[in-house]
Amino acid sequence: MKKSIAASAFVLCVAMPVLAQTTVPQTTMPQTTIPTTSVTSVTSYPSVMSTAMFTSKIKGLTIYNQDNKSVGEIEDIAFGSNKSLDAYIVSVGGFLGMGEHYVAVSPSAVDIRWDASAKKWMAKMNATVDQVKAAPEFKYPTY
């Protein structure tokens, strides 16, 4: 009996490498082309000054007019295809989100600056609440 168990164990040990080498048929995966973009400039890592303005600090800013009344809130920032700042998207009107609409405001019309005494960003615009409400409504494009 011991001889048959030892013989079986020997056969299994000898046969294992052969069984492990059994090949599984490979399937051919379709080749897809992944589009690449060409880099036209050398990658650089600029220093960012502590006085830099970040979009995360601008989004949500309330814009006040010359009478220190709120005329709207910056909801979004629109950049053009040439990476230039095209507009601030400002929410105007409404109460608790009801009746609110968006207006695209030229960046040159909004003065955004750091108020050192208040230690926060401030936005000012030379327009009345009614003027901003009467501006053409901005609708986000659908893609």
QUIVENKA-V147030 format. One record per pair of residues at least 24 apart in sequence whose ideal C-beta (glycine too) atoms are under 7 Angstrom apart, sorted by the first residue. I is the first residue (numbers start at 1). J is the second residue. Records with the same first field share a line. If there is no record, write none. Layout:
# QUIVENKA-V147030
I->J, J
This chain:
# QUIVENKA-V147030
53->112
57->121
58->112, 121
61->121, 123
62->123
63->90, 110, 123, 124, 125
64->123, 124
65->125, 126, 127, 128
66->126
69->129
71->125, 127, 129, 132
72->103, 132
74->123
75->102
78->104
89->138
90->132
92->132, 133
93->133
101->137
102->137, 138
103->132, 135, 137, 138
104->138
